[in-house]
Amino acid sequence: MKSFFAREFLWFVIAFILAFPLGLGFLWILGLSADVTAVTEVDLSTLTRLYILGWILGFVGVYITRFIAGAINVLTAPEPESEPA
């Protein structure tokens, strides 16, 4: 049980860290990069909200990818051979 919680905590930290660049990638895909020089307060608020949305999408995306990879691993694992009676 301890190893389960340790593994889940590790994946939580990995997803948390990977979500930061994924949030920036989300803004880059939308065309809102850092080379914009004149940013008003309203634009900054909108960019912050969009970054947080991208961060959340990145976090959830990492977890969904992890679950899919785990499901594929379970489904493709060979059946344990039973001993003959």
Secondary structure, 3 states (H helix, E strand, C coil): CHHHHHHHHHHHHHHHHHHHHHHHHHHHHCCCCCCCCCCCHHHHHHHHHHHHHHHHHHHHHHHHHHHHHHHHHHHHCCCCCCCCC
